[in-house]
């Protein structure tokens, strides 16, 4: 039983690291702010982390429309 728990914990940690790494690549190295996977990952991040991601995207893509999750009610960038 302990071995099964260990395997599940390692799998969970690996999934978190992979999703977090993919999200970080989206907000720091993306060619477009409209990457569907990146947007979905940013939307499930905790609020302070998602806000940081939106700020990084705004610095890079400030002249474009913000992606879903980074848009203010008036249609501009959050922040």
Secondary structure, 3 states (H helix, E strand, C coil): CHHHHHHHHHHHHHHHHHHHHHHHHHHHHCCCCCCHHHHHHHHHCCHHHHHHHHHHHHHHHCCCCCCCCCECCCCCECC
